[in-house]
Amino acid sequence: SLPLRLHYPEMDKKSHDDKIMEMLDLVGYTDSIHLIPAALSNGERKMVSLARALIISPGLIYLDNPLVLVDPSVAKKMRKLILDLHNTEATIIANFSSPDLVNKMADYLFVMQEGKMVETGTFESVRKSTNSVTSAIIDSLLNHDRNSV
């Protein structure tokens, strides 16, 4: 509820509560509304955190490896939600190690190694790069085990 209180202080309680239930329904956690964070798994906390971020319909969303340390059932829900977000007007800046998400979502890539920028460009231009470091990183990512989270 904090983002709603900060961004929409004029919102009445019913609208506030309805929006919270809508977001919890979106991520599949309406039954968990009364649980404290410690009662949720790491993946469940990540999903609720994502719902909290999305509740104000931001124009910019930053995702830092959201599927890391998430159990497969939560990862599946989160992957679908992220792919759905890609079809909105929001700009998504993401750090993914999931080949599936990179293949489906990447429009523009920043390839980094040891904290330094190696190459930037459209997804296709980076995939076709002749830079050996870039090629190795992209090949490693895109040919990663497709069954992993």
Salt bridges, closest charged atoms under 4 A:
ASP17 OD2 - LYS13 NZ 2.86
ASP17 OD1 - HIS16 ND1 3.44
ASP18 OD2 - LYS14 NZ 2.76
GLU22 OE2 - LYS19 NZ 3.83
ASP84 OD2 - LYS80 NZ 2.79
ASP100 OD2 - ARG79 NE 2.97
ASP100 OD1 - LYS104 NZ 3.07
ASP107 OD2 - HIS86 NE2 3.85
GLU124 OE2 - ARG127 NH1 3.79
